[in-house]
Amino acid sequence: MNLIEHFDRGVLANPDKPVFIFDGTETTYAQAADQNSRIANALRNNGFGLGDKCAVMSDNNPLAFNACLGILRAGCIWLPVNAKNAVQAHCDFLGLVEAQVLFFTKAYEGILDRIKAEVPSLKLLVCLDDNSDHGPTLAEFIKDAGTDPIALPWDDERAQVIAGTGGTTGKPKGVVMPCRSWDCFIANMLSTLTFDADTVYLAAAPMTHAAGAYAFPVMTMGGTILFHDGINPQLFISDIAKYGVTETFLPPTATLAIMAQPNVAEADFSSLRSFISTGAPMAPDRAREVAELLGPVWVQLYGQTEALAILTVLTPADCYDANGTLRADRMDTVGRASPFAKVAIMDEDGNILPAGEKGEIVCRSALVMSEYYQNPEATAEVSTHGWHHTGDVGTLDDHGYLRILDRTKDMIITGGLNVFPSEIENWLMQHPAVHEAAVIGVPDDKWGEAVKAVVQLKAGAEISADDLIAYCKGELGSVKSPKTVDFVDTLPKSPVGKLLKKDLRQQYWEGAGRQI
């Protein structure tokens, strides 16, 4: 199916039901369909159609998301742009994929001169919410456009979305997501989670990433999307009760911010059916704390941009036994392969490894991208031995539960031994004084790389570096324990809450003449 057809299913089932709620204002399915049809026809009237590339740069709001739907209805390719990224990141990505149209909100008008200068392929800019010298307002753009249906080809490999990835580790790559990937993603979500016509889905994380992807199964079933313009912990807590939120998603860092609120234990989460966490592994002790607080609604997913979002799933049924007792032994996993994915562990020679052995996590699924845009070399690198390679290291147990140990690129080689930072990070975060920790390798004349921990303490907590090192040695031994500990007020994060280890490493490796 074409991605817009999933939205149209919701229109047919519930035309007068709210599809969007934002700042107390409701937009029905019929109203949204009318507007995104006019956006699509306006694009066609201006010469943009099948395969043309259109971006939307905005914070979360229904108008911006409906512009994305209009792009898809026109047969164009949606380019998700996280407005909070650095300007150079916008220029790099939009230039790479040769963007032709940019919808934007007035708040980001100040960076457009630079974007236009560095992205010569841009032909049209449309301001969604105000007047602008850079192009027409949305009202002007769609003024003479009708709502005529636009016939789209039936082609499972036709690109729907090109998403940027790799911006935290170098120049971005464009991940081409075809129709079949989205169909598989939606089928996976609907067959494993709780989305239905009664869904009220709270979207607080950026709609340019997983939060936006999860909106499509909601709309397929005729549910409602409640938008938040960013993550406000107190508003998040209160709106769950106010609107009867049934499903939501947050990355781990935002989840922990919610759980740190002083009133969270008294909050009313009774309407929740699924609280989804994905984007990065959560330390097992933290996952257990969250699951105990929320009850049997905690869901962890594992996927990546290149393999759309749900390769594995840890459901409430996985987390609790028949007596309703939390299964602590599964809190360090991200569940089992989703219904439409096959996951395995592979060694460096392409051999599939037995249960319990460490190796790279590989997968086979219709979820997997078509390619990296105009980058056959990078595509080939992740497509060897007949599997898609995630770049993550993990193990599968005898029951198929996946444990993520680390990124292959984050592995520390110290004295010739491989050390995976996540094991040390998880142990550090079990200490009552530690809020968050990142472990990296730093240059060392004796060991090649030495293990360093960079730690953010909990508010009011105190502990010395020597005491934390001793705490690690008692559990992990001397090889895996940090040689040094630095304390920081905050750890560097991307706009979607991912730890930026490249930025963290850079300050220690600058001038070393090497990176390993």
N, C-alpha and C positions, 0 to 999 in steps of 0.2 A: 504494500500500500504506500501511497504518497503520505508523507507525515501529516499534511493538513487534513487528510481524510480521517485521521483519528479525532481531531477537533470536531469535524463535521458530524461524527457519530454522536457526540454530546449535544450538538445543535438539534439534531433530529429527535433525540430522546427527551431533551429538556430545554426547549427554546426560551421559556420564560423564567428559568432558574438562574440565579447568579453564577456566573463562571468566575468573575473576579470581584474581590472586595478590597478596597484600599482607602484608608482614612475615613472609614464609615460609609463610603459610597460604593454602591453595587452596580455591576455591569452584567446584564443578562447574556446568555449565549446568543440570542438573536441580535442584540445590540453589537456585541463583539464581532459577529459574523458580518453584519452590515459594514462596519468600519474596516475590517481587514479585507473584505472583498473590494472596497473602494481603493484601499492602498494597493492591492494587487492590480486592479485595472489601471490605476494611475501609473504604476511602474510600466505596465505593458504599453500604455499610451505614450510614454516617454522613451520607448524603444528598448526596455529591459525585459528579458524573458528567460527562457530555459538556459540554465548554466551560468547566467550572470551573477556576480557576487555582490551581496549587499550586507552591510554591517549595521548594527545598532549599538550606540554608545550612550548608556544611561544607567542611573541607579534603578533599583527595582520599582516598577510601577506598571499598571495595566496597559497604559498607552504604549510604552516601549515594547512590552511583550506582544501586544497585538500587532505592532509593526513587524515583529519577527514572523507572526502568523501570516501577515500580508505578503511578506517576502516569499514564504513557502507556497502560498496560494498562487503567486505569479509564476511559479516554476523556477524561481531564482534560488541561489544557494545562500543560506543564512550564515554569516560570519559572527559568532558570539565574541563580543569585546567587553572585557571587564573594565569598566570605566575607571576603577581605582588603580589600574596598572600605571606604570611610568609612561610618560609621553613617548619615549624612545621605543618602549615595548609595543605601543600602538603602531608606530611608524614601521617597525620591523615586520610585524605580523601583517598589517594591511598591505604593505608593499610586497611582501612575499607572495601573498595569494592574489594580488592584483585586484584589490577591491575597486568597484565601480560606483557604488552608491553608499552613502553614510547617513543614517538617521541619527540625530543627536538631540540632547536636551541643552537648554541655555546654560546650565551650570558648567558645561565643558566647552563653551564657545572660545574661551581664551587660548586653547591649544590647537585650534583648527588651522591657523596659518602655517604652523610648523608641519602638521600632518599633510596638508595639501602640498606643501613644498617637497616633502619626502615621499609622497605617494602619488605620482603623476597619473596613475590609472583612474583616479577619482574623477567622475564626470558630474555627479549630482550630490548635493547635500540638502537635507531637509530637517528643519528644526521642529521637534515634536511639540514644544510647549510655549513658544514665544516667537517674537519677530527676531530676525537675524540678518546680518549683511551677507552671510555665507550662502543663503538659499531660501526657498519659500518655507512658510510655515506648513505644518501638516494640513491645516484647514485649507490653505491655498492649493496645496498639492493635490488634494482629492476633490476639490470643489466641483469639477466637471466630470469626475469619474463615476461610472455606474457600478452596478453590482452583478454584471453579467458573469455567469459561470465560465471558468477557464479550464479547458480540457488539458489534462496533463498525461504524458505517456505512462504506461505501466512497465516499469523497468526497475527490477530489484537492485541493480547496480548504479542507478542514477544518484548522484551526490545530492544530499539534502543539506548537510552542514559541513563546513570545514572549521575545525577548532584548532586553536593554537596550543602547542605544548613545547616544553623544552626551554621556555624563557627564563627559568631559574637556573639552568645549567649551561646556557649559551644562547645562540640565535634560535628563534622558534622554528618549529616544524609545523606544517599544516596537516592535520589529521582529517582525511576524507571519510565521512560517514555516509554510507549509501542507505537507500530505503530498507534493505534487508536487515541492516544492523538495528535500525529503529524498530522495525516490526519484532525482531527477536528480543530486544530490550523490553518493549511493552508487554510482550507475551510472558517474559520471565517475571516482570514485576507483578502482573496480574495473577500469575499462577502461584506465587510464593508469598505475597503480601496481602494487605487488607483493603485495597482500593475498590470502591464501588460507588453507586449513585449517591450514597449518604456521606461520602468523603468530604471533609473540610480540611484542606491541606494548607498548613502554614509555611510559606516560603519566605524565610528571612535571609538565608545565605544568597549570594549573587545568582541571579537567574541565568547567567552565562555559563554556569557550571552544572553540577549535579542537581541543584535545586530546580533549575529550568527543565532538565531532562525529566525529572519526576512529575512535572506538571502534565506531561503528555498522557500517561496512563490515567491520571485524574480526569482529564478532559474526555478520554475515550469512554469512560464510564459515566460521564455527566456529573462529576463532582464539582466542588467549589475550591478556588485558590484564594487564600487570604495572603496578601502581600504585606511584607514589612520592608521598609527602606533601610536595610541594615539590621544588625543584631543588637537590639536593646534588651538586655536580660529581664528587666522588670516588665516591660511591655510584652515580651515573649511569654512570660509566666502568666500575666493577667489575661492575655488574649486567648490562651488555651481554654480557660474557663469561660470567658465571655462569649466566644464564638463556638464552643463545643468542638474544638480542633480534634480531629481523629488521627491524622497522620502529619508528621513533620520530619524534617531532615536538618541536621547540623554537622559540620566537621567537628572532630574531637576537641579542638581548642575552644570552639564556641560552646560546645556541650559542657565542658569543664567550667566555663565562665557562668553558665546558667546554674550549675550545681553548686557554685561558690556563693550564690546569693543567700543572705541571712534568713530569708523567709521561704526558701525552697522546700523545706520539710513540711511546711503548712500549706503549700500550694495545692490547688485542685487540678490534678492530672487525670481525673477519672474518665474523661471522654476519650483519652488517647487509646488507639489500637496499635499504632506502630510509631516508635521514635527511632528514626534511622540515623546511623552514624557511618560515615565513610569518608574517604579522602586521605586518611593516614591511619596506621594501626594505633589503637589506644592501649596504654599500659594496662596489663591485666587487673591490677588492684583498682585502678580508676574505673575500668569497665565494670568490675564487680560492684563498686560503690554506686555507680549510675544505675545498674540493673536492680540493685536492692532498693533504691529510692523510687524508681519509676514502676517497678513491678513487671509483670510478664508482657511488656510491650517493646522491650529493648531489641533492636535489630542492628546487626553489623553486616555491611556489604563490602566486598572487595572487587575492584575492577580498575580500569584506567581509561584515559581518554581513548586510547587505541583499541580498547576492548570494552565496549560501552557499559561501564558502571556496575554490572552485576554478574561477575564470573562466579563468585561464591556468595552464599548468604547464611548468616547465623540467625535463625528465627527464635522467637520465644519458646517454641517447642523444643529447640535444641538446648536452650539455656536452663530449663526447669525440668525436674523429674516429675513422675506421676503424682507425687505428694505436694507439688508446688514448691519444692526446695531448689534454690539456685544451685546449678552445677558449676562449682568453682573450677573444675578441671577443663571446662570449655571456654572460660573467659579469656584465655590467651589465643583463641582461634578466631578465624573469620568465617567459620562455617564450612559447609560442603558445596560442591559444584551446583550451580543453579540448573534448573531442568533442561535448558538449552545450551549448555556449555560442558566441555570436557576439560578437566584440569589434571596436570601431571607434573612430576618433578624430573628434571633432566640433568645429566652431567655434561661436562664440556665436550664430550665426544658424541653427543646426541643420543645417548642411551637413557631410556626411562628407568628411574630408580625405584626400588621397593619402598614400602612404608617405613618411615622413620629416618630415612637417609636425606641429608641436606643436598640441595641442588637448586637450579633455577626453576622458577614457576613458569610453566608453558601451558598454552591452552589451544583448543580448537572450538570454534563457534562461529555462527553467523553474526555474532556481536562484533567480530574483529573488523577493523577498518579496511577500506579498499587499498589505501596506500598513504604514504606521506606525499603531499602535493608536490609534484615535479621534483621528487627526490628518490629516484630508484635505488640509489646506493643505501640510503638509510632504511628504505622499505625492505631491501634484501637482508640487511643485518638482523632484522627482527623476525624474519620469515624462514629460518633454516630448519632442515630436518622435518619439514612438513607440519611444523607447529609455529604458533605465534609466541615470541619470547618477550616476557614482561620486564626482564631486568631485575626482578625481585628474587630473593633467596628464601626458600622455605622448606617445610616438610609436610607430608601427608601422613596421618596416622592410619591405623588398621580400619577405622570406620569412615575414612575419607575426609576428616576434618583438617583444614589447612591452617598451618601456623606460619606466619610471615616472620622471617628472621631479620631481613635487612634488604636494602638495595645493594646490588652487586657493586655499584660505584661508591658506596659508603663504607665498604669493608676496609678495615685497617690491617695492614701487614706490619707486624712489629716483631723484630728478631726472627723473621721468616715464618711466623705463625699468623694464621688468619683470625682476626677478632671482629665480631659483629657488634656494632655499637648498640643496637636495640636491646640486647641482653643486659648490658650495663645500664642503659637508660631506664629500663623497666625496674631494675633493682634499686637504683637511686630514687625513683619516684615512689617506692614503698617506704622511704624514710619520712617520718612525720614532719620534718622541717622543709622538705623539698616540694615545691609547686610544679616545676618542670625542669627537665634536664636534656641537654644535647651532648653527645659524645662524638669526638672527631679525632683523627690522627693528625699530629703536628710533627714537623721535622725534628729529627733527633740524630745526632752524630753516631751514637752507639747502636740504637735499635732500628734506624731507618725512619720509622714512625713511632711516636710515643702516644699513648692514650691520654687524652685530655677531656675532662668533663667541664662543661659550661652550665652553670646551675642558677636557676631563679628560685629563691626561697619563698616560702609562704609569708604573708604579711605578719610581721612581728617575730618571726622565727630567727634563731641564731644557731650557727654551727660552724666549726672551723673546717678548713680544707683538709687538715690532717685527720680529723675525726671522720669525715666522709670517705677518705681513702681507706682508713682502717675498717670502716663499715663495709666497704666493697670487698676488701681482701678477705674478710671473714667468710664471705659467701662465694665469691667468684675466683679467689686465688690471685696471685701477684701478676700473672700475665694479662689477665683481663681487667684488672683494676686500674683506675686512672693514676698516672704518675703525678699529675697536677690537676688542680681544680680552680677555676675562675668563677667568681660570682658576678651576676649581672642583674640589672633591674628588669629587663625584658629580653627575650630571645627574638632574633629577626624572623619575621613571618611575611609570607606573600599576602596579597589582598584576600585570598580565600582561606587563609589560616594555616598554610603549609610552612613548616620550618625551612628556612633558607640556609641549609648547611653550606652551600657554596659561599655565601656571604660570610658565614661564620669562619670557615676555613681560610678565606682569603687573607684576613688580617694576620694570621699566624704563618702563612706560607709566602707572603709577599717578601721578595728579596732572596728566597731560598734557592732560586734557580731550577726548581723542580716542583712537581705537584704530588709526587708519591715517594 
